[in-house]
Amino acid sequence: MSQTMTLHEQLAIGVKAIELKKQGKLEEALELQKTIPLPAYLAKWAKKRFGADTLIKTGWNLSEAEDEYGRDWLTK
């Protein structure tokens, strides 16, 4: 199981990403935002809609989905 990111940690990342966007660092902001765990239900929807390979390539943090559905959820 992964360590759950607290809401406080997620908000701090969001604030930092907003600051990066204001500085014109859009790519850096996006990469930082991807460290926030994607909600499990959204990851499951994205897998169904776009496929596991595409979801993996996006680089989003999928730890919440792994916690909820199991480590092998992408290959099921």
Rosetta silent file (secondary structure, phi, psi, omega in degrees, C-alpha in Angstrom):
SEQUENCE: MSQTMTLHEQLAIGVKAIELKKQGKLEEALELQKTIPLPAYLAKWAKKRFGADTLIKTGWNLSEAEDEYGRDWLTK
SCORE:     score description
SCORE:     0.000 S_00000001
   1 L     0.000  144.800  178.451    0.000    0.000    0.000 S_00000001
   2 L   -87.986  164.618  176.673    1.164    3.510   -0.699 S_00000001
   3 L   -82.246  128.140 -178.042    1.258    6.314    1.792 S_00000001
   4 L   -72.781  136.185  177.042   -1.835    8.478    1.415 S_00000001
   5 L   -82.901  130.945 -179.127   -1.227   12.126    0.615 S_00000001
   6 L   -73.233  160.723  176.736   -3.031   14.420    3.023 S_00000001
   7 H   -60.969  -39.076  178.059   -5.412   17.103    1.845 S_00000001
   8 H   -59.099  -43.934  178.457   -2.994   19.683    3.236 S_00000001
   9 H   -64.451  -41.160  179.287   -0.187   18.251    1.088 S_00000001
  10 H   -64.226  -41.959  178.836   -2.427   18.219   -1.975 S_00000001
  11 H   -65.839  -38.907  178.038   -3.452   21.834   -1.424 S_00000001
  12 H   -61.900  -40.430  177.429    0.181   22.904   -0.969 S_00000001
  13 H   -65.563  -41.940  178.289    1.038   21.304   -4.312 S_00000001
  14 H   -60.470  -42.707  178.716   -1.950   23.023   -5.921 S_00000001
  15 H   -63.607  -44.308  178.871   -0.849   26.415   -4.609 S_00000001
  16 H   -62.390  -40.149  178.886    2.696   25.853   -5.867 S_00000001
  17 H   -63.902  -39.273  177.457    1.328   24.809   -9.285 S_00000001
  18 H   -62.230  -42.855  178.175   -0.733   28.001   -9.475 S_00000001
  19 H   -61.907  -42.191  178.393    2.379   30.043   -8.717 S_00000001
  20 H   -62.981  -40.623  177.911    4.309   28.223  -11.436 S_00000001
  21 H   -61.480  -42.355  178.950    1.492   28.916  -13.925 S_00000001
  22 H   -61.219  -30.362  179.084    1.597   32.607  -13.025 S_00000001
  23 L   -84.255   -0.117 -179.767    5.330   32.532  -13.808 S_00000001
  24 L    82.811   10.255 -178.766    4.584   30.996  -17.206 S_00000001
  25 L   -93.887   66.690 -172.485    6.037   27.624  -16.222 S_00000001
  26 H   -66.586  -42.541 -179.462    3.077   25.633  -17.504 S_00000001
  27 H   -64.331  -43.955  179.058    4.881   22.347  -18.148 S_00000001
  28 H   -63.749  -39.317  178.358    6.478   22.392  -14.705 S_00000001
  29 H   -63.556  -43.577  179.417    3.103   23.176  -13.118 S_00000001
  30 H   -62.937  -44.777  179.121    1.447   20.258  -14.904 S_00000001
  31 H   -61.548  -38.443  177.322    4.167   17.825  -13.858 S_00000001
  32 H   -65.990  -43.082  179.235    3.792   18.982  -10.260 S_00000001
  33 H   -61.314  -32.342 -179.644    0.010   18.579  -10.403 S_00000001
  34 L   -67.239  -13.284  178.015    0.450   15.001  -11.618 S_00000001
  35 L   -78.156  -16.922  175.761    2.035   14.144   -8.266 S_00000001
  36 L   -75.502  129.073 -177.995   -1.366   14.587   -6.595 S_00000001
  37 E   -58.436  131.342  173.797   -3.097   11.175   -6.587 S_00000001
  38 L   -70.416  131.144  178.577   -5.810   10.857   -9.191 S_00000001
  39 L   -54.824  142.782 -175.220   -9.042    9.827   -7.420 S_00000001
  40 H   -55.506  -44.494 -178.335   -9.618    6.087   -7.813 S_00000001
  41 H   -63.031  -35.090  179.954  -12.982    6.475   -9.567 S_00000001
  42 H   -73.071  -38.749  176.599  -11.447    8.875  -12.099 S_00000001
  43 H   -63.423  -40.793  178.846   -8.488    6.586  -12.765 S_00000001
  44 H   -63.544  -42.452  178.648  -10.892    3.685  -13.326 S_00000001
  45 H   -63.408  -44.392 -179.004  -12.943    5.800  -15.757 S_00000001
  46 H   -63.726  -38.351  177.617   -9.796    6.921  -17.608 S_00000001
  47 H   -61.425  -45.480 -179.350   -8.614    3.316  -17.921 S_00000001
  48 H   -66.446  -40.029 -175.377  -11.966    2.301  -19.431 S_00000001
  49 H   -77.302  -42.131 -172.067  -12.140    5.337  -21.718 S_00000001
  50 H  -114.082  -15.282 -179.021   -8.514    5.590  -22.900 S_00000001
  51 L    96.929  153.443 -176.939   -6.914    2.280  -21.987 S_00000001
  52 H   -63.183  -42.706 -177.926   -4.323    1.278  -19.419 S_00000001
  53 H   -60.613  -45.037  179.258   -1.305    2.083  -21.605 S_00000001
  54 H   -63.709  -43.014  179.477   -2.441    5.635  -22.248 S_00000001
  55 H   -60.827  -42.566  179.215   -3.223    6.153  -18.575 S_00000001
  56 H   -63.592  -42.920 -177.813    0.232    4.945  -17.582 S_00000001
  57 H   -65.107  -23.510 -179.397    1.900    7.199  -20.170 S_00000001
  58 H   -67.075  -26.953  177.952    0.190   10.294  -18.765 S_00000001
  59 L    85.316    7.125  178.204    2.304   10.036  -15.628 S_00000001
  60 L   -66.458  149.517  175.941   -0.492   10.719  -13.152 S_00000001
  61 E   -72.139  115.768 -176.754   -0.087    9.415   -9.607 S_00000001
  62 L  -106.269   20.830 -174.500   -2.300    6.301   -9.507 S_00000001
  63 H   -63.146  -36.375  179.454   -1.636    5.366   -5.882 S_00000001
  64 H   -66.384  -38.359  177.868   -5.245    5.830   -4.736 S_00000001
  65 H   -66.747  -40.367  177.115   -6.494    3.485   -7.460 S_00000001
  66 H   -62.410  -41.005  178.872   -3.842    0.920   -6.504 S_00000001
  67 H   -64.222  -40.225 -175.866   -4.921    1.178   -2.871 S_00000001
  68 H   -82.226  -40.443 -172.915   -8.595    0.750   -3.755 S_00000001
  69 H  -105.554  -10.046 -178.122   -8.462   -1.749   -6.626 S_00000001
  70 L   102.355  158.634 -176.187   -5.162   -3.566   -5.979 S_00000001
  71 L   -63.447  -27.301 -176.827   -1.719   -3.333   -7.524 S_00000001
  72 L   -97.225   17.163 -174.747   -2.769   -5.259  -10.639 S_00000001
  73 L   -61.437  -28.679 -179.392   -5.883   -3.188  -11.393 S_00000001
  74 L   -73.756  -25.056 -177.367   -4.448   -1.840  -14.646 S_00000001
  75 L   -98.583   -3.831  178.696   -3.889   -5.307  -16.087 S_00000001
  76 L   -74.985    0.000    0.000   -7.234   -6.820  -15.057 S_00000001
